[in-house]
Amino acid sequence: MIGIIGGTLVLESGVFKHAEQRIILTRYGKVIVNQGNGFVFIQRHQYNRPPHMINHRGNIHIMKELGVRTVISLCSTGSLKKAIKPGDIVIPDDFMQLSGIPTFFDHELKFTTPAISEKARNMIIATARKANVKVRDGGTYVQTRGPRLETKAEIRFFSKFADIVGMTLASEATLAKEAGLEYASICSVDNYGNGLAGDVDSKKIEDAKKKNALKAERILKVLVK
């Protein structure tokens, strides 16, 4: 069973049009689940939650409860490097999260070494090849706390250590590892980071998201068929 976490654009794309939608109450709150033959899809911003209010624990918890073993996420990102351009698709192999790190282990002493699954990454890359979608193999994702975008100084700092920036992947990857699930991500580059190529234009970001969603849709169609 494959679990997919994405945004509204993917949910509306038609890939999951035959999925059965239901609301499941978990110990972490309600989660809207779209389940089909061999897959579970969760729209991470359900109930219009901003990035810092996403129910990551509920999303990952219900994935495991429903029998998911591999989680593939779709993430919108900003580029920290001129060489990584808007429109690119990156399959990162590592991540950074310097604060706000979530955990399932609030009441027990357990330690986890966070990582992105190489097995899941290779599956995405092979699927993208079949779907004729060019992707960048590898890169480091740094997670910041939304909903605000990053300052120019923050982008300059992060660019020394990472390649793309977003607000969700690291939290999901950490919880997936704690839950014993394989996790990797399809990251669409929708803009340059603040100050890297002028000011950030929110309309241009939304337009780029729509274009990149079509590439992600092609990968997903092969993945869940």
Backbone as a chain_set.jsonl record, in Angstrom:
{"seq": "MIGIIGGTLVLESGVFKHAEQRIILTRYGKVIVNQGNGFVFIQRHQYNRPPHMINHRGNIHIMKELGVRTVISLCSTGSLKKAIKPGDIVIPDDFMQLSGIPTFFDHELKFTTPAISEKARNMIIATARKANVKVRDGGTYVQTRGPRLETKAEIRFFSKFADIVGMTLASEATLAKEAGLEYASICSVDNYGNGLAGDVDSKKIEDAKKKNALKAERILKVLVK", "coords": {"N": [[0.847, -1.198, 0.0], [0.619, 2.153, -0.927], [1.174, 5.378, 0.351], [0.187, 8.709, -0.201], [0.941, 12.077, 0.118], [-0.173, 15.27, -0.441], [-1.067, 18.359, -2.144], [-3.912, 20.569, -2.754], [-4.095, 20.91, -5.534], [-3.24, 18.484, -6.61], [-5.153, 16.733, -5.601], [-7.366, 17.606, -7.001], [-6.721, 16.922, -9.558], [-7.573, 14.633, -10.892], [-6.328, 12.207, -10.758], [-7.006, 10.868, -8.465], [-9.733, 10.529, -8.644], [-11.469, 8.376, -8.426], [-11.244, 7.577, -5.865], [-12.327, 6.715, -2.568], [-13.662, 8.917, -0.267], [-13.324, 9.638, 3.15], [-13.828, 10.544, 6.608], [-11.703, 10.142, 9.291], [-11.406, 9.605, 12.716], [-8.692, 10.114, 14.718], [-6.3, 9.593, 17.395], [-4.995, 11.942, 17.263], [-6.662, 13.778, 16.222], [-9.127, 14.667, 13.65], [-8.866, 13.237, 10.379], [-8.975, 13.635, 6.921], [-9.369, 11.23, 4.539], [-8.52, 9.827, 1.408], [-9.109, 7.002, -0.238], [-8.049, 4.436, -2.413], [-7.616, 1.768, -4.822], [-5.012, 0.172, -3.655], [-3.758, 2.467, -2.718], [-3.467, 5.336, -0.523], [-4.53, 8.611, -0.173], [-3.764, 11.761, 1.196], [-4.689, 15.058, 1.68], [-2.665, 17.525, 2.672], [-3.185, 20.123, 3.678], [-5.764, 20.088, 4.665], [-8.933, 21.268, 5.854], [-8.128, 23.835, 5.471], [-5.726, 24.48, 6.761], [-2.912, 26.429, 7.764], [0.662, 26.137, 7.02], [2.123, 25.801, 9.503], [0.249, 24.703, 11.136], [-0.502, 22.23, 10.304], [-1.714, 18.915, 10.621], [0.432, 16.87, 11.126], [1.088, 14.599, 12.666], [-1.357, 13.224, 12.886], [-1.798, 12.665, 10.161], [0.383, 10.961, 9.384], [0.092, 8.937, 11.275], [-2.435, 7.767, 10.636], [-1.887, 6.81, 8.121], [-0.165, 4.647, 8.654], [-1.913, 3.065, 10.18], [-3.739, 2.3, 8.254], [-2.37, 0.518, 6.767], [-0.333, 1.376, 5.114], [2.954, 1.312, 3.775], [4.901, 2.656, 2.422], [5.482, 6.065, 1.984], [4.868, 8.712, -0.162], [5.5, 12.019, -0.745], [4.337, 15.201, -2.002], [5.813, 18.233, -2.509], [5.89, 21.761, -2.401], [8.465, 23.984, -3.213], [11.101, 26.455, -2.657], [13.899, 27.605, -4.501], [17.308, 27.491, -3.491], [19.544, 27.84, -4.879], [21.02, 29.193, -7.803], [21.363, 27.478, -9.929], [19.374, 25.623, -9.697], [16.354, 25.716, -10.99], [13.136, 27.435, -11.166], [10.459, 25.314, -11.956], [11.904, 23.024, -12.076], [12.11, 19.611, -10.898], [12.84, 18.129, -7.91], [14.284, 15.384, -6.217], [14.902, 15.015, -3.15], [17.642, 13.923, -1.013], [18.252, 14.325, 1.585], [17.622, 16.256, 4.611], [16.982, 19.251, 6.566], [15.96, 20.5, 9.725], [15.626, 22.875, 11.988], [14.131, 23.668, 14.15], [11.014, 23.235, 15.981], [10.516, 20.497, 15.734], [8.574, 17.651, 15.201], [7.189, 14.827, 17.076], [6.267, 11.427, 17.817], [6.84, 10.483, 20.238], [6.12, 11.516, 22.909], [5.698, 10.593, 25.466], [7.466, 8.603, 26.077], [10.818, 7.308, 26.157], [12.543, 7.348, 23.401], [14.765, 7.058, 20.63], [15.39, 8.254, 17.384], [17.02, 8.012, 14.265], [16.794, 10.336, 11.895], [15.927, 10.172, 8.408], [15.723, 10.215, 4.814], [14.126, 7.801, 2.845], [16.045, 5.685, 0.876], [15.185, 3.624, -0.686], [12.52, 4.361, -1.298], [13.047, 6.732, -2.639], [14.424, 5.82, -4.914], [12.358, 4.437, -6.119], [10.644, 6.534, -6.849], [12.276, 7.914, -8.693], [12.643, 5.982, -10.691], [9.993, 5.694, -11.502], [9.442, 8.274, -12.441], [11.09, 8.289, -14.65], [9.796, 6.428, -16.273], [7.49, 7.864, -16.711], [8.412, 9.85, -18.244], [9.409, 12.218, -17.117], [11.661, 14.632, -16.235], [13.909, 14.65, -13.534], [15.746, 15.968, -10.703], [18.226, 14.23, -9.141], [18.726, 13.94, -5.881], [19.734, 16.209, -3.218], [19.497, 18.723, -0.652], [16.925, 19.504, 1.565], [15.621, 22.194, 3.362], [13.643, 22.919, 6.144], [11.447, 25.512, 7.049], [9.535, 27.514, 9.375], [6.314, 28.137, 8.525], [3.51, 30.478, 8.334], [4.793, 32.51, 6.925], [7.106, 33.638, 4.375], [10.68, 33.271, 3.816], [13.262, 35.484, 5.064], [15.58, 37.617, 3.257], [18.109, 37.426, 4.37], [17.926, 34.993, 5.73], [17.645, 33.239, 3.567], [20.159, 33.579, 2.345], [21.765, 32.46, 4.331], [20.771, 29.778, 4.58], [21.363, 28.852, 2.031], [23.982, 28.113, 2.073], [24.064, 25.6, 3.09], [21.989, 24.03, 2.134], [19.719, 23.091, -0.587], [17.074, 23.475, -1.456], [14.067, 24.996, -0.158], [11.349, 24.68, 2.113], [8.189, 24.066, 3.839], [7.192, 21.742, 5.023], [8.181, 19.064, 4.51], [10.271, 17.98, 6.215], [9.099, 17.588, 8.748], [7.193, 15.618, 8.155], [8.874, 13.56, 7.221], [10.406, 12.931, 9.491], [8.449, 11.973, 11.317], [7.46, 9.829, 9.83], [9.679, 8.156, 9.826], [9.847, 7.569, 12.559], [7.523, 6.105, 12.744], [8.161, 3.879, 11.354], [7.966, 3.827, 8.583], [8.674, 3.924, 5.054], [9.852, 6.825, 3.447], [9.781, 9.381, 1.016], [10.181, 12.201, -1.228], [8.615, 14.178, -3.812], [9.675, 17.063, -4.991], [8.616, 20.095, -6.122], [10.035, 22.865, -7.7], [9.107, 26.02, -7.278], [9.738, 28.674, -7.207], [12.418, 31.108, -6.922], [14.352, 31.532, -3.952], [13.791, 34.202, -1.581], [15.262, 37.161, -2.592], [17.183, 35.925, -4.112], [16.723, 36.085, -6.811], [15.586, 38.651, -7.266], [12.502, 40.09, -5.923], [10.056, 38.021, -4.246], [7.227, 36.838, -5.872], [3.961, 36.249, -5.191], [1.859, 35.54, -6.909], [3.194, 34.568, -9.162], [4.331, 32.334, -8.004], [2.068, 30.737, -7.481], [1.193, 30.297, -10.098], [3.358, 28.847, -11.095], [3.19, 26.598, -9.479], [0.89, 25.358, -10.475], [1.718, 24.595, -13.045], [3.839, 22.858, -12.421], [2.432, 20.948, -11.046], [1.286, 19.433, -13.007], [3.409, 17.903, -13.957], [3.964, 16.382, -11.683], [1.577, 15.022, -11.551], [1.754, 13.334, -13.775], [3.753, 11.58, -12.927], [2.478, 10.427, -10.711], [0.313, 9.126, -11.902], [1.501, 6.932, -13.106], [2.541, 5.751, -10.863], [0.372, 4.925, -9.232], [-1.241, 3.377, -10.821]], "CA": [[0.0, 0.0, 0.0], [1.368, 3.398, -1.024], [0.532, 6.572, 0.874], [0.587, 9.923, -0.906], [0.561, 13.322, 0.781], [0.001, 16.35, -1.409], [-1.881, 19.549, -2.001], [-5.226, 20.634, -3.387], [-3.974, 20.765, -6.986], [-3.145, 17.059, -6.926], [-6.458, 16.139, -5.295], [-8.309, 18.01, -8.048], [-6.164, 16.607, -10.872], [-8.24, 13.5, -11.527], [-5.62, 10.959, -10.451], [-7.684, 10.2, -7.354], [-11.17, 10.775, -8.786], [-12.246, 7.192, -8.053], [-10.964, 7.249, -4.467], [-13.416, 6.903, -1.596], [-13.27, 9.872, 0.765], [-13.969, 9.497, 4.455], [-13.189, 11.238, 7.724], [-11.345, 9.189, 10.338], [-10.999, 10.234, 13.968], [-7.509, 9.493, 15.313], [-5.938, 10.181, 18.685], [-4.419, 13.26, 16.978], [-7.681, 14.593, 15.582], [-9.768, 14.149, 12.436], [-8.079, 13.24, 9.146], [-9.74, 13.304, 5.716], [-8.605, 10.227, 3.793], [-9.021, 9.41, 0.094], [-8.52, 5.669, -0.401], [-8.364, 3.725, -3.644], [-7.028, 0.442, -4.97], [-3.568, 0.135, -3.43], [-3.175, 3.736, -2.278], [-4.174, 6.257, 0.365], [-4.101, 9.99, -0.423], [-4.165, 12.762, 2.184], [-4.4, 16.444, 1.325], [-2.086, 17.946, 3.947], [-3.734, 21.387, 4.186], [-7.2, 19.93, 4.874], [-9.543, 22.265, 6.739], [-7.433, 25.099, 5.184], [-4.707, 24.749, 7.77], [-1.636, 26.969, 7.293], [1.729, 25.137, 7.18], [2.547, 25.539, 10.88], [-0.849, 24.079, 11.865], [-0.837, 20.95, 9.674], [-1.781, 17.784, 11.553], [1.378, 15.877, 10.623], [1.005, 13.341, 13.431], [-2.566, 12.527, 12.462], [-1.632, 12.182, 8.786], [1.294, 9.81, 9.345], [-0.495, 7.881, 12.109], [-3.502, 7.045, 9.933], [-1.246, 6.07, 7.031], [0.288, 3.355, 9.186], [-3.087, 2.302, 10.598], [-4.419, 1.781, 7.06], [-1.529, -0.479, 6.112], [0.674, 1.982, 4.23], [4.348, 1.004, 4.115], [5.735, 3.667, 1.764], [4.814, 7.361, 1.84], [5.433, 9.632, -1.143], [4.891, 13.343, -0.587], [4.567, 16.225, -3.018], [6.1, 19.456, -1.767], [6.246, 22.989, -3.112], [9.692, 24.513, -2.618], [11.83, 27.547, -3.265], [15.286, 27.245, -4.78], [18.37, 28.22, -2.797], [20.691, 27.874, -5.79], [20.664, 29.68, -9.146], [21.378, 26.35, -10.867], [18.107, 24.905, -9.552], [15.452, 26.728, -11.529], [11.694, 27.194, -11.093], [10.056, 24.335, -12.964], [12.631, 21.775, -11.827], [11.595, 18.657, -9.914], [13.962, 17.615, -7.122], [14.021, 14.255, -5.317], [15.97, 15.221, -2.169], [18.144, 12.759, -0.286], [18.497, 14.687, 2.981], [16.849, 17.43, 5.014], [17.321, 19.964, 7.796], [14.869, 21.172, 10.447], [16.349, 23.351, 13.16], [13.217, 23.931, 15.265], [9.649, 22.754, 15.788], [10.562, 19.112, 15.258], [7.494, 16.87, 15.815], [7.505, 13.456, 17.47], [5.225, 10.596, 18.417], [7.357, 9.97, 21.503], [5.97, 12.503, 23.977], [5.574, 9.964, 26.78], [8.413, 7.5, 26.199], [12.172, 7.681, 25.764], [12.99, 6.638, 22.207], [15.583, 7.893, 19.758], [15.318, 7.875, 15.974], [17.916, 8.716, 13.354], [15.952, 10.71, 10.754], [16.509, 9.993, 7.072], [14.835, 9.956, 3.688], [14.305, 6.417, 2.397], [16.669, 5.518, -0.436], [14.308, 2.711, -1.427], [11.397, 5.149, -1.818], [13.604, 7.676, -3.622], [14.695, 5.091, -6.157], [11.062, 4.134, -6.724], [10.176, 7.765, -7.489], [13.131, 8.212, -9.845], [12.313, 5.003, -11.736], [8.648, 6.016, -11.987], [9.559, 9.502, -13.228], [11.694, 7.905, -15.932], [8.72, 5.805, -17.059], [6.517, 8.912, -17.051], [9.133, 10.826, -19.076], [9.541, 13.472, -16.375], [13.041, 14.832, -15.804], [14.032, 15.035, -12.134], [17.086, 16.102, -10.133], [18.46, 13.166, -8.168], [19.482, 14.369, -4.712], [19.662, 17.594, -2.771], [19.1, 18.89, 0.745], [15.735, 20.334, 1.804], [15.573, 22.792, 4.694], [12.275, 23.312, 6.496], [11.244, 26.677, 7.893], [8.192, 27.557, 9.954], [5.424, 29.056, 7.833], [3.216, 30.638, 6.911], [5.553, 33.555, 6.234], [8.273, 33.208, 3.621], [11.947, 33.525, 4.481], [13.905, 36.767, 4.788], [16.733, 37.505, 2.37], [19.239, 36.962, 5.182], [17.725, 33.559, 5.968], [17.947, 32.532, 2.322], [21.623, 33.57, 2.186], [22.311, 31.508, 5.306], [20.392, 28.408, 4.222], [21.965, 28.457, 0.755], [25.31, 27.555, 2.333], [23.948, 24.232, 3.583], [20.879, 23.292, 1.519], [19.443, 23.38, -1.995], [15.692, 23.933, -1.598], [13.452, 25.341, 1.123], [9.904, 24.506, 2.171], [7.602, 24.174, 5.172], [6.469, 20.536, 5.451], [8.808, 17.751, 4.288], [11.067, 17.46, 7.327], [8.186, 17.103, 9.795], [6.626, 14.351, 7.685], [9.931, 12.551, 7.141], [10.767, 12.533, 10.854], [7.368, 11.152, 11.868], [7.407, 8.575, 9.075], [10.774, 7.309, 10.32], [9.432, 7.092, 13.876], [6.442, 5.127, 12.547], [8.685, 2.72, 10.626], [7.53, 3.89, 7.19], [9.595, 4.462, 4.05], [9.357, 8.146, 3.051], [10.554, 10.214, 0.093], [9.353, 13.312, -1.699], [8.72, 14.822, -5.118], [9.665, 18.489, -4.671], [8.555, 21.01, -7.262], [10.651, 24.169, -7.444], [8.107, 26.961, -7.787], [10.275, 30.039, -7.188], [13.718, 31.307, -6.281], [14.246, 32.071, -2.607], [13.738, 35.654, -1.437], [16.522, 37.854, -2.812], [18.08, 35.195, -5.011], [16.485, 36.599, -8.17], [14.571, 39.687, -7.1], [11.479, 39.853, -4.908], [9.178, 36.868, -4.446], [5.893, 37.217, -6.345], [3.061, 35.159, -4.805], [1.082, 35.102, -8.076], [4.076, 33.74, -9.981], [4.481, 31.059, -7.3], [0.855, 29.95, -7.715], [1.199, 29.883, -11.509], [4.373, 27.798, -11.232], [2.652, 25.403, -8.818], [-0.057, 24.707, -11.386], [2.491, 23.958, -14.114], [4.587, 21.737, -11.853], [1.473, 19.917, -10.639], [1.066, 18.563, -14.17], [4.523, 16.945, -13.975], [3.738, 15.465, -10.568], [0.431, 14.189, -11.922], [2.241, 12.292, -14.688], [4.456, 10.58, -12.114], [1.498, 9.734, -9.874], [-0.505, 8.241, -12.735], [2.264, 5.686, -13.271], [2.778, 5.185, -9.536], [-0.817, 4.329, -8.607], [-2.094, 2.668, -11.786]], "C": [[0.883, 1.249, 0.0], [0.537, 4.536, -0.439], [1.058, 7.792, 0.145], [0.058, 11.131, -0.139], [0.829, 14.458, -0.192], [-0.922, 17.506, -1.136], [-3.189, 19.467, -2.758], [-5.147, 20.391, -4.887], [-3.927, 19.302, -7.398], [-4.486, 16.377, -6.693], [-7.458, 16.428, -6.41], [-7.88, 17.571, -9.445], [-6.884, 15.487, -11.605], [-7.568, 12.174, -11.266], [-6.383, 10.161, -9.402], [-9.205, 10.321, -7.44], [-12.026, 9.58, -8.387], [-12.012, 6.772, -6.596], [-12.192, 7.519, -3.594], [-12.939, 7.835, -0.492], [-14.044, 9.613, 2.052], [-13.176, 10.259, 5.504], [-12.949, 10.224, 8.835], [-10.871, 9.959, 11.566], [-9.827, 9.455, 14.558], [-7.25, 10.132, 16.675], [-5.348, 11.587, 18.512], [-5.412, 14.184, 16.276], [-8.227, 13.959, 14.314], [-8.835, 14.269, 11.23], [-8.995, 12.845, 7.99], [-8.869, 12.418, 4.836], [-9.297, 9.925, 2.471], [-8.343, 8.086, -0.242], [-9.007, 5.0, -1.679], [-7.701, 2.372, -3.665], [-5.51, 0.51, -4.834], [-2.945, 1.434, -2.987], [-4.091, 4.466, -1.3], [-3.636, 7.654, 0.07], [-4.642, 10.9, 0.666], [-3.741, 14.138, 1.684], [-3.952, 17.144, 2.602], [-2.685, 19.224, 4.525], [-5.238, 21.3, 4.423], [-7.687, 20.851, 5.989], [-8.823, 23.611, 6.613], [-6.413, 25.475, 6.252], [-3.465, 25.383, 7.134], [-0.518, 25.982, 7.626], [2.088, 24.797, 8.626], [1.46, 24.866, 11.714], [-1.261, 22.727, 11.273], [-0.764, 19.824, 10.703], [-0.87, 16.646, 11.067], [1.255, 14.538, 11.357], [-0.23, 12.541, 13.041], [-2.419, 11.92, 11.08], [-0.762, 10.928, 8.719], [0.721, 8.64, 10.14], [-1.537, 7.079, 11.335], [-2.957, 6.299, 8.728], [-0.837, 4.681, 7.521], [-0.89, 2.472, 9.569], [-3.798, 1.655, 9.407], [-3.55, 0.813, 6.257], [-0.516, 0.061, 5.125], [2.071, 1.608, 4.72], [5.318, 2.024, 3.521], [4.924, 4.937, 1.563], [5.581, 8.219, 0.837], [4.731, 10.976, -0.971], [5.193, 14.224, -1.788], [4.694, 17.554, -2.295], [6.443, 20.609, -2.702], [7.459, 23.6, -2.429], [10.191, 25.754, -3.343], [13.275, 27.124, -3.452], [16.248, 28.124, -3.986], [19.603, 28.38, -3.674], [20.233, 28.334, -7.174], [20.557, 28.53, -10.147], [20.103, 25.518, -10.803], [16.997, 25.898, -9.865], [13.975, 26.406, -11.25], [11.252, 26.327, -12.267], [10.769, 23.011, -12.804], [11.879, 20.912, -10.813], [12.794, 18.025, -9.22], [13.485, 16.454, -6.253], [15.115, 14.288, -4.249], [16.381, 13.933, -1.468], [18.487, 13.081, 1.165], [17.696, 15.941, 3.314], [17.376, 18.013, 6.307], [16.046, 20.553, 8.394], [15.439, 21.586, 11.792], [15.448, 23.666, 14.349], [11.845, 23.355, 14.948], [9.56, 21.323, 15.317], [9.481, 18.283, 15.959], [7.961, 15.476, 16.215], [6.247, 12.74, 17.943], [5.592, 10.225, 19.853], [7.308, 11.02, 22.612], [6.029, 11.878, 25.365], [6.455, 8.729, 26.933], [9.763, 7.942, 25.659], [12.629, 6.802, 24.612], [13.769, 7.604, 21.328], [15.529, 7.356, 18.333], [16.346, 8.676, 15.184], [17.128, 9.058, 12.097], [16.68, 10.531, 9.429], [15.396, 9.869, 6.044], [15.153, 8.564, 3.165], [14.907, 6.361, 0.997], [15.825, 4.599, -1.314], [13.148, 3.48, -2.067], [11.871, 6.161, -2.859], [13.83, 6.997, -4.967], [13.404, 4.73, -6.887], [10.516, 5.362, -7.461], [10.961, 8.04, -8.771], [12.827, 7.265, -11.006], [10.944, 5.298, -12.345], [8.664, 7.272, -12.853], [10.141, 9.209, -14.606], [10.634, 7.29, -16.848], [7.711, 6.848, -17.542], [7.129, 10.004, -17.925], [9.157, 12.213, -18.429], [10.976, 13.575, -15.867], [13.072, 15.297, -14.354], [15.5, 15.192, -11.756], [17.237, 15.074, -9.022], [19.338, 13.689, -7.04], [19.373, 15.854, -4.438], [19.194, 17.64, -1.329], [17.971, 19.907, 0.858], [15.844, 20.909, 3.21], [14.151, 23.267, 4.958], [12.287, 24.53, 7.395], [9.811, 26.654, 8.414], [7.353, 28.593, 9.215], [4.457, 29.705, 8.813], [4.028, 31.717, 6.199], [6.695, 32.942, 5.438], [9.541, 33.643, 4.354], [12.473, 34.929, 4.157], [15.082, 36.541, 3.841], [17.956, 36.988, 3.127], [19.134, 35.465, 5.461], [18.062, 32.747, 4.723], [19.454, 32.468, 2.095], [22.261, 32.547, 3.114], [22.02, 30.069, 4.888], [21.09, 27.931, 2.954], [23.365, 27.877, 0.922], [25.24, 26.064, 2.667], [22.893, 23.387, 2.862], [20.628, 23.785, 0.097], [18.045, 23.932, -2.243], [15.097, 24.166, -0.216], [11.942, 25.187, 1.029], [9.438, 24.484, 3.613], [7.004, 22.881, 5.712], [7.273, 19.238, 5.444], [9.476, 17.177, 5.53], [10.193, 16.906, 8.451], [7.604, 15.747, 9.411], [7.669, 13.243, 7.688], [10.322, 12.034, 8.519], [9.713, 11.606, 11.45], [7.251, 9.818, 11.142], [8.492, 7.618, 9.555], [10.429, 6.746, 11.695], [8.373, 6.003, 13.76], [6.904, 3.884, 11.789], [8.264, 2.668, 9.173], [8.643, 4.418, 6.289], [9.015, 5.791, 3.558], [10.32, 8.819, 2.09], [9.609, 11.224, -0.54], [9.667, 13.736, -3.127], [8.584, 16.32, -4.864], [9.658, 19.337, -5.938], [9.177, 22.34, -6.854], [9.768, 25.224, -8.106], [8.589, 28.407, -7.814], [11.716, 30.013, -6.696], [13.477, 31.872, -4.883], [14.344, 33.591, -2.603], [15.126, 36.286, -1.598], [17.462, 37.175, -3.778], [17.937, 35.678, -6.447], [15.384, 37.651, -8.118], [13.571, 39.323, -6.018], [10.615, 38.646, -5.267], [7.783, 37.363, -4.8], [4.937, 36.053, -6.09], [2.235, 34.649, -5.983], [1.923, 34.194, -8.971], [4.277, 32.365, -9.34], [3.28, 30.164, -7.577], [0.78, 29.459, -9.156], [2.183, 28.739, -11.733], [3.899, 26.494, -10.601], [1.734, 24.63, -9.758], [0.673, 23.973, -12.507], [3.229, 22.729, -13.595], [3.673, 20.603, -11.417], [1.197, 18.949, -11.782], [2.17, 17.516, -14.284], [4.338, 15.907, -12.872], [2.602, 14.504, -10.882], [0.856, 13.049, -12.846], [2.973, 11.191, -13.929], [3.457, 9.755, -11.314], [0.643, 8.764, -10.672], [0.185, 6.9, -12.951], [2.393, 4.97, -11.931], [1.581, 4.422, -8.992], [-1.678, 3.52, -9.569], [-2.182, 1.177, -11.467]], "O": [[1.783, 1.381, 0.829], [-0.66, 4.642, -0.706], [2.26, 7.895, -0.1], [-1.121, 11.195, 0.208], [1.939, 14.59, -0.708], [-1.491, 17.629, -0.051], [-3.532, 18.432, -3.33], [-6.024, 19.742, -5.458], [-4.507, 18.921, -8.415], [-4.909, 15.541, -7.492], [-8.3, 15.587, -6.727], [-8.596, 17.818, -10.416], [-6.806, 15.407, -12.831], [-8.154, 11.121, -11.518], [-6.406, 8.931, -9.442], [-9.893, 10.225, -6.423], [-13.195, 9.752, -8.041], [-12.518, 5.742, -6.15], [-12.978, 8.428, -3.856], [-11.92, 7.571, 0.147], [-15.256, 9.399, 2.038], [-12.002, 10.576, 5.309], [-13.871, 9.533, 9.267], [-10.035, 10.856, 11.462], [-9.957, 8.269, 14.861], [-7.912, 11.099, 17.052], [-5.214, 12.333, 19.482], [-5.036, 15.252, 15.792], [-7.84, 12.85, 13.946], [-8.116, 15.256, 11.074], [-9.705, 11.843, 8.068], [-7.771, 12.806, 4.438], [-10.518, 9.783, 2.421], [-7.14, 8.051, -0.5], [-10.198, 4.993, -1.987], [-7.265, 1.878, -2.625], [-4.808, 0.863, -5.782], [-1.722, 1.519, -2.882], [-5.302, 4.247, -1.257], [-2.423, 7.862, 0.064], [-5.819, 10.831, 1.021], [-2.587, 14.352, 1.315], [-4.753, 17.34, 3.516], [-2.694, 19.396, 5.744], [-5.926, 22.32, 4.387], [-6.958, 21.166, 6.929], [-8.888, 24.437, 7.524], [-6.262, 26.646, 6.599], [-3.011, 24.93, 6.084], [-0.725, 25.077, 8.434], [2.33, 23.633, 8.945], [1.701, 24.496, 12.863], [-2.261, 22.145, 11.695], [0.133, 19.791, 11.544], [-1.351, 15.592, 10.649], [1.311, 13.476, 10.738], [-0.16, 11.322, 12.883], [-2.858, 10.795, 10.842], [-1.13, 9.947, 8.071], [0.847, 7.486, 9.73], [-1.525, 5.848, 11.373], [-3.501, 5.263, 8.345], [-1.131, 3.672, 6.88], [-0.874, 1.268, 9.316], [-4.39, 0.584, 9.541], [-3.954, 0.347, 5.192], [0.095, -0.704, 4.378], [2.336, 1.59, 5.922], [6.413, 2.233, 4.043], [3.813, 4.894, 1.036], [6.787, 8.425, 0.973], [3.504, 11.054, -1.044], [6.178, 14.018, -2.498], [3.796, 17.957, -1.556], [7.19, 20.446, -3.667], [7.486, 23.724, -1.205], [9.779, 26.065, -4.46], [13.813, 26.365, -2.646], [16.037, 29.327, -3.831], [20.592, 28.986, -3.26], [19.183, 27.912, -7.658], [19.769, 28.588, -11.091], [19.786, 24.79, -11.745], [16.738, 26.815, -9.086], [13.609, 25.239, -11.115], [11.62, 26.574, -13.416], [10.317, 21.99, -13.322], [11.119, 21.415, -9.985], [13.664, 17.45, -9.875], [12.423, 16.523, -5.634], [16.154, 13.651, -4.421], [15.6, 12.99, -1.342], [18.96, 12.212, 1.897], [17.161, 16.605, 2.426], [18.115, 17.364, 7.048], [15.172, 21.038, 7.676], [15.707, 20.737, 12.644], [15.947, 23.908, 15.448], [11.547, 23.028, 13.799], [8.639, 20.962, 14.585], [9.467, 18.216, 17.188], [8.998, 15.001, 15.752], [5.292, 13.364, 18.406], [4.756, 9.714, 20.599], [8.339, 11.372, 23.185], [6.372, 12.553, 26.336], [6.222, 7.902, 27.815], [9.846, 8.835, 24.816], [13.048, 5.661, 24.811], [13.482, 8.8, 21.281], [15.613, 6.148, 18.111], [16.519, 9.873, 15.41], [16.821, 8.167, 11.306], [17.894, 10.716, 9.342], [14.276, 9.471, 6.362], [16.321, 8.19, 3.055], [14.351, 6.917, 0.049], [15.759, 4.774, -2.53], [12.833, 3.274, -3.239], [11.178, 6.417, -3.844], [13.473, 7.53, -6.018], [13.359, 4.719, -8.118], [9.989, 5.242, -8.566], [10.379, 8.36, -9.807], [12.761, 7.689, -12.16], [10.755, 5.169, -13.555], [7.985, 7.332, -13.878], [9.734, 9.806, -15.603], [10.579, 7.589, -18.041], [7.151, 6.731, -18.632], [6.453, 10.962, -18.299], [8.957, 13.233, -19.089], [11.446, 12.694, -15.148], [12.354, 16.224, -13.979], [16.383, 14.626, -12.4], [16.455, 15.059, -8.071], [20.545, 13.863, -7.213], [18.978, 16.644, -5.296], [18.567, 16.699, -0.842], [18.048, 21.014, 0.325], [16.132, 20.174, 4.155], [13.532, 23.925, 4.121], [13.03, 24.59, 8.374], [8.981, 25.872, 7.949], [7.646, 29.788, 9.271], [4.582, 29.495, 10.019], [3.954, 31.824, 4.975], [7.193, 31.867, 5.773], [9.472, 34.306, 5.389], [12.163, 35.489, 3.105], [15.524, 35.408, 3.648], [18.742, 36.208, 2.591], [20.137, 34.752, 5.431], [18.689, 31.692, 4.815], [19.977, 31.426, 1.699], [23.193, 31.845, 2.722], [22.927, 29.237, 4.849], [21.377, 26.742, 2.812], [23.879, 27.223, 0.015], [26.235, 25.35, 2.544], [22.906, 22.161, 2.968], [21.233, 24.755, -0.361], [17.849, 24.759, -3.134], [15.565, 23.603, 0.774], [11.331, 25.514, 0.012], [10.194, 24.839, 4.517], [6.364, 22.905, 6.763], [7.057, 18.387, 6.307], [9.267, 16.01, 5.862], [10.514, 15.871, 9.037], [7.53, 14.839, 10.238], [7.389, 12.121, 8.108], [10.543, 10.836, 8.696], [10.048, 10.569, 12.024], [6.976, 8.792, 11.765], [8.258, 6.415, 9.678], [10.689, 5.574, 11.968], [8.328, 5.085, 14.579], [6.131, 2.944, 11.604], [8.208, 1.59, 8.582], [9.449, 5.251, 6.702], [7.818, 5.877, 3.282], [11.53, 8.83, 2.318], [8.39, 11.117, -0.406], [10.806, 13.667, -3.588], [7.493, 16.798, -4.553], [10.6, 19.29, -6.729], [8.877, 22.873, -5.785], [9.692, 25.31, -9.331], [7.923, 29.273, -8.382], [12.173, 29.023, -6.126], [12.512, 32.604, -4.66], [14.914, 34.188, -3.517], [16.046, 35.986, -0.837], [18.438, 37.778, -4.222], [18.904, 35.683, -7.209], [14.383, 37.559, -8.829], [13.77, 38.358, -5.28], [10.465, 38.298, -6.439], [7.224, 38.21, -4.103], [5.077, 34.99, -6.696], [1.938, 33.456, -6.056], [1.436, 33.182, -9.476], [4.382, 31.357, -10.038], [3.437, 28.979, -7.873], [0.352, 28.333, -9.408], [1.894, 27.788, -12.459], [4.17, 25.412, -11.121], [1.793, 23.403, -9.829], [0.295, 22.861, -12.876], [3.244, 21.684, -14.247], [4.074, 19.439, -11.413], [0.907, 17.776, -11.548], [1.908, 16.374, -14.662], [4.528, 14.711, -13.091], [2.652, 13.326, -10.528], [0.37, 11.926, -12.713], [2.833, 10.011, -14.248], [3.57, 8.531, -11.244], [0.287, 7.696, -10.175], [-0.467, 5.856, -12.977], [2.359, 3.741, -11.868], [1.749, 3.381, -8.357], [-2.736, 3.026, -9.18], [-2.857, 0.432, -12.177]]}, "num_chains": 1, "name": "protein.A"}
